[in-house]
């Protein structure tokens, strides 16, 4: 029985410590992540990356 693939999540925060906490929690649950430090980066990533 194959495990269902986890979703890809776009995590956006301009505080490095917040990103570290979120990344630790989400990766521990097996999610795939894209990280952005600001809204502009987030929009660029969202345009380039298909949702899963």
C-alpha positions in Angstrom: 0.0 0.0 0.0 1.5 3.3 -1.1 1.5 6.3 1.2 -0.4 9.3 -0.2 2.0 12.1 -1.2 2.0 15.1 1.0 1.0 18.5 -0.3 3.5 21.2 -1.2 3.1 24.3 1.0 4.3 27.8 0.3 5.6 29.3 3.6 6.0 33.1 3.6 7.5 35.1 6.5 10.0 37.9 6.7 11.3 36.7 10.1 13.9 34.0 9.8 13.0 32.5 13.2 9.4 32.1 12.2 10.4 30.3 9.0 12.7 28.0 10.9 9.9 27.0 13.3 7.3 26.5 10.5 9.8 24.5 8.4 10.7 22.2 11.3 7.0 21.5 12.1 5.9 21.0 8.5 8.9 18.9 7.4 8.4 16.7 10.4 5.0 15.9 9.0 6.4 15.1 5.6 5.2 18.2 3.7 7.1 19.5 0.7 7.9 23.2 1.1 8.7 26.3 -0.9 10.0 29.2 1.2 9.7 32.9 0.6 11.0 35.8 2.7 8.5 38.4 1.3 5.4 38.8 -0.8 7.3 39.4 -4.0 9.3 36.2 -3.6 6.0 34.3 -2.8 4.3 35.5 -5.9 7.3 34.6 -8.1 7.4 31.1 -6.5 3.6 30.7 -6.9 3.8 31.6 -10.6 6.6 29.1 -11.2 5.4 26.2 -9.1 2.3 24.1 -9.9 0.2 23.3 -6.8 0.3 19.7 -5.5 
